[in-house]
Amino acid sequence: MVKRFFLFIPFLAFWTAASPLFSGEILINSGHHAQVNHLDYLQGDLFSLSRDGTLKVWEASGRLRASRPIAGGDIRMAALSPARNEAAVISADSTGACRLSAYNWQTGEELFSLPLPEQPLFLRYSPRGSFLVWGITGWNSLQFVDAETGRTLNFLEEGFGIVSGAFISSTEKTILTYGPSGSLQYWDLELGTLKTRFSTFPGLALLGWTASGRYLAAADRDTLYLIDLLTGQAVDRRSFSGILDLSVDSQGGLAVLSRGNFGPVLTNFDLSGNSLRLLREEPELGLERLDRLCGGGGGVFLTGGDGLIYRYDLNRRALSLFARPELASLSDVSADREGLLLAVNPGAGRTGSLLTLDAAFFEAAARYGAFLRAQRPAPVSEPVPPPPGSPPESDRETPWVSPLLARPPGTFYDIPSLLRRSGRPFSGRPFSAETPEPPAAETSLPPAEAPAPEPSAPPLVPEPSVAPPPAEPVVRPPGVDLPGAPSLTAIPAPFPGSLRISRYGEDRFLLWSAEAGGELVLMGPGSRMRRIPAGPSAGYLDISIEGGRLATLDRSGLCRVIDPETGEVVFQFTSSGLQHISWTAEGSLLAGRTRSASFSTPLLHINIRTGETVNLEDSNLWVSRLALDSRSQTIYSLGIQESPEGLQTVLKTHRGRGLSRTDVLYSFPGEFLSPPFYLQKEDSRLFFYLSGTGGIKMLQFGDLEDFESAASPPRSLMTLGSFVLSLNEDASVSFWRIGERDLLFTFCLFRDESWALIYPEGNYLASPGGEKYIRVIEP
């Protein structure tokens, strides 16, 4: 890595160790890292699902109970089973192709996954969790599947028009449907016949059914209705200036989120009297953006911004921050033999930064993880007697066992004697994005009865219920050192916005931006920055570097070859639909794109000396990724093609003169448009990740091998010496040893500059500030 001045940080660390048979789970008590698209309150817990592909379950205190990676792509819609630990999600990829997936959220097991022709209008579990139902834009709108297997259920075969919402009786024998034309229909699911129908208000977009099924709270753009489901008539209505969302809780409370003159407005009603009885209105929440809400637990939960969840207490009339992402927001990670380079996203009113971490820290962390795995004994059903002639038990040497592994799980250990300390405290400016919390003066209203003052933002992670035990002498494991504190340094970002990083030679990195007006900057030894004056860009979509040659592709379809020393554009070409580029072994370019009416093939060969472009024959509909292995003069591609079994994602090689020889190596069911894809050029190893097909995959000498899965799906992949690394969707970084393929640990860097190492055996190592974000779930 480039030689830099490091600021050494002495961290006092704590260790949570599991007993030899402990198989618990360690959670990072952190919110989502992307917009929350669904909230549900069920049996005292809050469920949140996000565009980052995760489902999180929260206790009422704000402490995380479970976190599961459950979908690849953008989660558009979700439903929770009221009777089982199951969740169903509708996710979509960048082309809009939708998929229904069902999971056991407690274990993380996927129950089934089905492709869908379009995004449903709604999704709902039956009260007993027996089946799932959704509506499409067709005459036979309702679709039913078994909730455990995904098997199609033919409950209703008669056509009944488009259905945009449904309520199912507690016996699961009757379903009431609402159509956008204003039609209410009662159906007998056992007989498959229509019981009765009548009309109500058409065009209602937001539907909230009361628990009894007697009333429907629904809204169009500016009017809220309470509808009697036995007559279809409105028993009450209210006017608003733009309704964003509504929620009916199990106790008959109705919360409405609407637009106001100075930001979102929260209005709460009581439906127990069969009318819209106004409880209170909160016109100034002090927040610029709120998207969704969910009532429950004596309050209303609201989402706003990237991963933020707020809670409004109905009794105290106070808004507080319930959950937020606590890990530093990383836009990219790169590595070389001396360590990591992390790009940290800018916060409000701040510029981003680059952060360096030395490789020695991770090597020590990996050695200690190997020691922990070796200490875990294999389960034995019965005691094994000693071999004949063995000395008596009292005379046999007792094998050394770490005292860390003989303690109860979930307790903390002060082990300063095992840490190496050096240097001075890190005192640089904060490098992480700060999210403003709602100020108490603007978000807390005086109640009728003056209670104790409400803090503006209660702690997101409560203190442990059991105080840490007093420090005890700890024996150093023989031949094994705990990792000392990592050496870090923060470097100001060379331009605003989100940074991307690409390796450029032995000791240099190319920094670039995917945003409009994107820039190119070379960072060399001593953290010296040099801007490449390549001219304006619409935002870079892809970068290809090979042997000092630099090719760029921006969002306008402009492909350029740039001299990195002078910034001179030596070649350029424009075409619509281009998504990825790669150098070829002979110095030309290969571009991947979507097949359309204009393009009969998704591969385009570009000769930068003559400007000649040739369409290469290929069976793919879309090319997702390209990478050149210069050692074997082979280009690898990942793309999507049709087959009799449906769409497949295929891994291919392209060789020979003009890349005319193509071979399919592997195919995978489903479509993956922008998966993590990385070629380790030194050893010709190809790494990629396809959601739902196992862990990271490695192609080596023609064989495909799977790595153990991490807790969060990878966003990008890279290598560091003998490690393969993934920057995950939750902004953590996971490490595997390439030869072993077992997950070693996951590194978490928090917003307050603390850190934690999470080991899959149920152990962790953390700085004092990082320890407060850790929760150990006992089996």
N, C-alpha and C positions, 0 to 999 in steps of 0.2 A: 504494500500500500504506500501511497505517497507519505513521505516523512513529515510528521507534523508535531507541533508542540502540544503535549498532552497535559491535561489537568487531572491529577490523581485524586480520586475520591475515596477516603477511608470510610467504609460502611460497617457499622456494627450489625451483624446478621443474626437472624433467628432461624431455627430449623424445626420443622414439624415432621416427625418421623413416625412411621407406622410400625406396628408390631409385625412379626414375620408373616402372619396370616391376614394382615389388614389389606383389604381390597377396596377401600373407599374411593371417593372422588374428590378432587380438589377443584374448586370453582374460583374464578376471578370475578369478584363482585363489581361488574362493570356493565354499563348499558350498551345498547346497540351502536354500531358504527355507521349506520345509514338510516334513512327515513323509516319510521315505524309505520307500517301499513295496516296493522290490525291490532286491536286491543279487545280482551275479553276477561270478565271477572267471573270466576267459577269456584264455588266452595271455598271461599276465603283467600284465593290466590289470584294474582293478576297474570294473565298470559299476554305476551307481546311478541309480534312477528314483524320482521324487518326486511327491507330490500337487501340486507347483507346475508340473507339466507339462513338466519338463525331464529329459533324459538327460545324465549326465556320465560321462566316461571318465577314470579316474585312473591315473597311473603308480604303481608300488609305493612310490615316495618320497613320495607324497601330492601330487605336482604334477599339476595339471589338464591333460589331453591334449585333450579336446574337450567342448563343452557345446552341446546342441541343444534348442530348443523343439520338442517332438514331439507334444503332444496337448493338446486343450482339455478341461478337466474333470479330475476326480480319477482318477489312474492307479491302477487296482485290481490289475493283474496284468501281467507282462511276460515275454518270452522273448528270448534272444539266439541268433542263428545261429552255430553253431560253425565254419562254413566261409566265411561272407561277412560283410561289414560291415553287417549288417542287424539290426534290432530290431523286435519286434512288441509292441504294448501293448493292453491292454483298459482303456478309460477310461469313466467314467460321469459324467453330469451330475447336477444336484441332484434330478431326478426318478427317478434310478436307471437311465435309458436308457443302454444300453451300446453301445460301438463298438470294433471291431477296426481298428487302423491299423498299417501296416508302413512302416518308414523305412530309408533308407541313413544310418546314424548318422554316417558320415564326411563326407558332403556335406550332410546335412540334408534330402535329397529324400524326399518322401512317395511310396511305391510304390503304395499303395492304401489305401482306407478302406471298411469295411463296417459297416452297422448290425447289431446282434445282438439277438435277442429276450430274452436273459437273460444274466447274468454267467456265464461258463464256470466249470467246476469245476477246470480246469487248462489250460495253454497250453504248447505245446512245438514246437520246430523239429526236423526230421529231421536226422540227423548230417551229411549233405552239404548241408543248407540248401535242399533241393528243395521241401519243402512244410511247411505248418503244420498242426497238429492240435490240437483242443480237444474237451472233452466237455461235454455239456449234460444236463439232467435229462429224458431221454426214452429210449424204447426203442432208437432208432437214435442212440445218444449221440455217437459219434465224428463230427466234422466235419473235412473235409480241404479245404485250398485251396492253390493254387500260391503259393509264397513270393514270386514276383516280380510276379504280376498279380492275385492274389486270386481267380482263377478256381476254381470249385468242382471238386473231384476226387472221383469216385465209386469209391473203392477198395473199400468194404465196403457192400453193399446189404442184407445179412442183418441182422435185428434181434439185438441182443446185450445189451441192458440198459444201465443207467447205468454210465459209466466215469468214475472220479475221478482216474486217473493212467495213464500209458503209458510204455513204453520201446521204442525203435525200434532195430533192429539196424543195424550199421555199413553194411551193404549196402542198407539201406532196403527190404528185401524182407519182413521179418517185424516185426510189432508185438505186444508183450505188454501186455495191459490188466489193470488192477485195478478191480474194482467194489466199492462199499461193502458189498455183501452178503458179501464175502469170496471172490469169484470171480476166479481168474487164468485168462486165455485167451490162447493163441498163435494169431495170424492170419497167413495168407499174403496179403500185399498185392498180389502179382501176379495171383493166382488169385481173390482175394476169398473164400477159404474158411477155415474153422476147422481148425487143426491139432490142438490138444488143449486140454483145460481141467481144472482141479482147484481145490480149495478151500484157503483159508487163513483168517487171522483177519479177521473183519468189522469195519467201523467205523473203519478206520485213516485218520486225517486228514492226517498229515504223511508224505510219501513221499520217500525219497532212494535213487536207483538207483546201484549201483556202475558204474564205467566198462565193465566186462566184461559187465554184464547178468546176472551169476550170483546176486547177492544184492540184497535190498531192505531198507534200514533204514527202519523205519516206526514210528509211535507213535499210540496213542490218548491219552487225557487224562493217564494216569499210568504207562504202561508203554512201554518201548522194546523193539522186536523186531528181530532180524536174521533174515531169512527166506531160505531156500534156494529160488530160483525154479524149480528143477527138480522140487521136491517140494511146495512150499508150507508146509513145516514150519519152525518156528523153531529155529535152531541155537544161539541165545543170546537172553537177555532181561534187562532191568534195570528196577527200579522207580524212579519219580520222584514228586515232590509237585506235579506240574503242568508239563507240557512245552509251551513256547511256540513253539519252532521247532527245526529240525535241518537240517544241511547235510552232504552227502558230497562231498568234493573229488576231483579226478582222481587223486590219489596214494593213495586208500583211507583217508583220514582222515575221521572222523565227529565233528562238533561238535554238542552239544545245549545249547539254552538252556532253562532251567527256572526255576520260582519257588522261592525260598528264604525262610527266616525273616527275613532282613535285606536282601532285594533279589534281583535275578536271579543265577542260578548258571550258570556255563559249565563243561561237562564235555566232555573230549576222549577219543576212542577211536581205536584202530588196528584196521582191518578186514582187514589183509593176511593175518592168520592164520585167516581165516574164523570169527572170533569177535569179541565186543565186548571187546577188550583195553584196559583203562583206562590211559590215559596220565597224566592229571592232572585234578584238579577244582579250580576256582577259586570258592570259595563266597562270597567277599566282594569283589565288583568295585568297590564304593564308588559305585555308581550306582543311582538309584531306579527308572529306567525303561530297559528295552531291549526292542525289538520283534522284530527279525529279525537273522539272521546268515548269513554265507557264508564257507566255508573256502577257503584258497588262498594260495600264496606263503609258506609257512612260518608262517602265522598264521590268525587268524579275524577277520573284519570284522563289526562289530555296529552296529546303528542304535538311536538313542535320542533322544527329544526332537525338536524341530523342526529337522530338517536335519543333526543331528549324526551323524558316523560315527567309530567307534573301531576300533582294531586291537589285538588281543591277540597278542603274540609268543610262539609256543609254546616256543622255545628259552630265552628270557630270562624267561618267565613274567611279563610286564609288559604292562599296559594303557596305551595312549596315545591321545590325540586325533588322529585321522587327517584329518578335514575338518570344518569348521563354516562357517556363513554369515558372511562377513567384511564385507558391506555393512551399514550401519545399517538396522535394521528399520523401514521406513516404513509406517504404517497409512493415510496419505492425504497428498495434495498439493493445494494450491490456489494460485492466482496472481492478481495484478492487475498494473497497468501498471508498478509499481515493483519487482516481484520475486516470489519464491516463498515460500510458507509450507508447511513440511513438518512433519507430525506423526510423531514418533519414538516407537515403542512402548517401554513400560517394560521394564526388565530385572528380574532376580530381586532382590527387596527394594528396588526403586527405583520412582519415579514416572516417567511419560513426560514428554516435553517438546515444545515447538514450536521450530522452527529457521527463521530467515529468511535468505534469500540475495538479494542485489541483482540487478536485471535487467541492469545494465551489464556484469557479468561474463559473462552468457550472450550478450549482443550482441557483445562482443569475441570470444568463443569461436566464434560463428557467422561473423564476418567472417574470422577466421583459417582456418576450415574451407573457406570459399569460395575463399580464396587457395590453399590446398593443392590443391583440385580443379582450379583453373585452371593450376597448375604441372604437372599430369600430362599429358604429351604424348599425343596420339592415336597408336595404333599405325600404322606405315607399313610396307608390305611392301617397297618399294624406295625408295632415295634419290630425292628430287625435284630435278632439276637447276635451278639458278637461272635466272630469266628472262633473255632476251637483253638485253645492255647492262648487266647488273649488275656492280658493281665486283668486283675479285678478292676471293677469300675472306679474304686477309690484311687487306684494307682495310674489310671489312664490319664493322659494329658487332655485337659479341657480345651477345645478349640476356641480361639478368640472370637467373640461376638460383639459387635459394636453396641455400646449401651444406648445409642440412639434408637436401635431397633427393638429394644426391650421395654419401651415406655408405652403408655396408653396413647392411642391415636388422638389427634386433634388437640394436643397440648403443645406449648411453646418451650423452646430450649435456648438458653443464653449460652453461646459457645464462643465468646471472644477469644479464648486461648487458641482456637483453631484458625483464626483469620490472620492473614498477612496484612499489615497496615503500612502505608507509605504516603508521602506527599502531603499536600494541603487540601482542604475542602474545596469542592467545586463551587465557584462563586460567580460563574458566568450568568448572563441573562437567561430567563426561562426560554426554553426552546419549543414548548408545547402550546397547542391552541387552548386558549382560555374561553370558556363558555360563560357568558354573563348569567348570573342567577337572578331571579326576580327579587327586587329590593323589597324589604319588609314594609317600608312605609307606603309603597304603592300597591302592594298585593294583599295586605291584611286590612280588613275593614273592622271597625269596632262592633262587636256583637251586642245584642240587647242586654245580656248579662256579661259583665266584664270578667272573662276568665284570665288565666295566666297568659302573658304575652307569648305569641307564637314565633319561633325562630324562622327567619326567612328561608333557610334551607337546612333541614335536619341532616345529621350525618347519614351518608348513604350506606355505611357499613357499621352496624352497632358494635360496641366493644365486646370481646369474648365474654360469655357468661361465667366462665371459670378463669380466675386470675392465673397468669403464668406462674409455674412453680419457681422457687428460688433457684438461682444458678448453682449448678453442681459441677464438680470436676468431671471432665470428659476425656476419655482416652483417645488419643489420635489414632485413627485407623492405620495399621502398619503399611508403609509405602504409599499412602494416599493422602494428598493434601486437598482440603476444601478450596474451591476457587476463591481467590481474593477479590476485592472490589474491582470492577472493571475500570480501566482508564478511558476517559471520554474527553472529547473536546467539541465545542459547538462552533460552527463556522457560519456566518451570515449567508443567506441564500443570495446568489448573484442577480436574481430577477424575481419579481413578485409572482404569486400564484403557485400552483402545485408543481413540484419538481419530479422529473423522471431521470433515471441514471442508467447509462450503458458503459460497459468496460471499453476502454480505448487504449490498447497496448498494455505493457507491463506495469506501468506506474501512473497511468492517467485514466480519468473518467470523463465521459461526455455527459453534460447536464443539458436537459432539454425540456420543453414545455409542450403539453398537448392543448393548451389554451390559445385562443386567438392572439396573434402577435407573437407567437412562440419564438424563443431565442435559443441559440446554441452556444454553449460555453465549455471550453476545455479546462479541466482542473488537473494541474500537474504537481510535481514535488513541492513540498512546502506549502501546500494549499493555494498555490498561485493560480489565479483565474485569468483566462484569456478568451474574450468574446470572439466568436467567428462571425464576421459581418456578411452573412449570407442573404440579407434582405428580408423583407416581411414575409410572414407565413400565416396561414389560416389556422395554425395549430397543428403540430406534428402528430400524425397517426401512427407512423412506424419509422424505425431507424435501423439500418443495416450497416455493420462495420466489418470489414475484412481486410487484413493486411494493410492498415492505414488508410484504406479507401472508405469514404463516407457517402452513403446514399440516404436520402430522406424522402418521406411521403407525407404530404399534409392532407388535411381534410377536404381540400378543394379538388383532390385528384392529381395534384402537381407532384411529379417525381423528379428529383434533382440529384445530380452527383456534384459534390462540393469539395473543393480543395480546402482541407482543414487549416492549412497554414495561412492562406490569403483570403479565404472566404469566397473565392471566385467560383461561380457556377459553371462547370465545364460541360454539363449536359443537362437538359431538362425535357420532360415529356409529360403530357397531360391526357388523362383518360378518366371517364366516370366509372364508379364502382370499384376502384382499386382499394384493397384493404391491407395487404401485406406485401413486402418486398424482400428480396434476398439476392445477394451476390451469387453468381455461379462460378465454377472453378476456372472458366476461361475469361472471366472479367466482365461478363455481361450481367444483366439483371433479369430476375424472374419475379413477376408480379402476380399476386392472387387476387381474385375478385369474385363477385357473384355472377352466376350465369343468368342471362336475361334474354329478352327477344333480340337485343342488339348484339349479344355476345354468345356464340355457340359453345364456348369453352371458358372455364374459369382461370386458365393459366395463360399468361402473356409473356413471351420472351422478347427482351429489349436489348438490341445491340447498341451500346453507347458510343461506338466508334462510327458506325454508319447511320445510326438512327432507325434502322430497320426493326420493325416489330412483327412478330409472328405468333399467331394463336396456336398453342400446343393442344393437341387432342387429349382430352381427359374426361373421365366419366363423372367427375364430381359436379355437384350443383354449386358448391361454395368451397373455397379454400380458406381454412381458418388460420393456419400457421405454416411458416416456411423457415427452414434452417439449413445452412450449408455446412457439410463436413468436408473441409478442404483436404483432409488426409486421405479419404477414400474417393474424393471428387463426386460426392453424392449429395443430393438435396432431398431432405425429408419434408413431406407435406402432411398436414392433417386437414381433412376435408369431409364434406358430407355428400353422400350419394344415395340414390334410390335403390331399393332391393325388393324382392317379393315379400320380405318380412317387414318392410317399412323403411324409414330413413335410417341410415347407418353412418357412423363416424369412422373413417378409414385412415390408417397410417400407411403412407406410400413412400417409395424411393423413386427418384428420377435420376437416370444416369445416361452416359453415352453422348455422342455428338448431337448437339441440339436438344439434349435431354429427351431423346426419343424413346428410351427404354424405361418403362414404368412397371413397378411391381407393387402389389398390395401385400403388406406385411401382416396387418391385423385389422379387424373390423370390430366395432362395438355398437350395440343397439342404441338408438337415440341420436340426437343432434346436439353437438357442442360447438358453438360458434367462435368463442374466444377463450379457449382453455389455456392455463399456464403451460408453457412450452419452452424448454431450455436445452441447448446442446453444449455439453462440456467438450470443447474442441481439443483439449490436450489428450483426452482418452477416448474420444468418439463415443461418449455415452449420451444418450438422449433421455431426458426426463419430461414427463407430462402428467397432467392430472385431469381426469374426467369425472365429474360429480356422479356419485351413485354406482361407480364401477370398482370400488375399493379405494386403496390409498394411492400415493404417487406411484407411477409406473416408470421403470427404467429399461430401456432397450440397450442391450450390450451383446455384441457378437451374435446378433439375430435373435437372442432370447429376451423375452419380456418378463420382468420380475416386479412384484408388488412390494411396496413399503407399508409398514404399519401406519394406520390412520392417526391423525392428530385430532384434537378437539374442535378445531375450526378449519374449514376448507381453505386450501392454498389459493392465494391471489396471483402470486408469481413465484418462480423457482430460480435457484442459482446454486453454485457450488463454492465451497471454501475449503481448499485442501482436500482432506478425506471426508468432508461433510457434504451433504446436500441440505439446502436450507429452503424454507418456504416462508414468504411473507403472507400471512393469513388474512382472511376477511376481517377478523377482529383486531388487526394491527399487531398481533403477536408474531414472533418469529420462531419456527420449529426447526430442530436439528435432528438429522439422522446420520449415522455412519454408513457410508456407501456400501461397504462390504457386508455389514450385518443386516441392514435394512430395518432394524428396530428403531422406534422413536426413542431418542436419547433424552431430550428435554425440550421445553418451550420457554423462550425468553420473553418476558413482558416488561416493557418500559412504560412507566406511568407518567401522567401529565405533570406530576410534582417532582419529577426527576428521580424517583425511587424505582426499584426494579425487583423482579422475582424470577427465579428459575423453577419451573414446574416439572416434576419428574412423573412419568406414567405409573410408577409403583405406588403412588399415593404419598409422595414426599415433596417438600419444596424448600428452597433456600431463598431468603429475601432480605433486603435492606430494611431497617426499622420502618421507614415510610411505606415500603411495599407490603409489609406484613399485614397492614390493616385491610388490604383489599382481598386477602385470602380467606376462603371458607372451606373447611374440611367436612365433607358429607360422609358420615359413617355408614357402612353397609347395613 
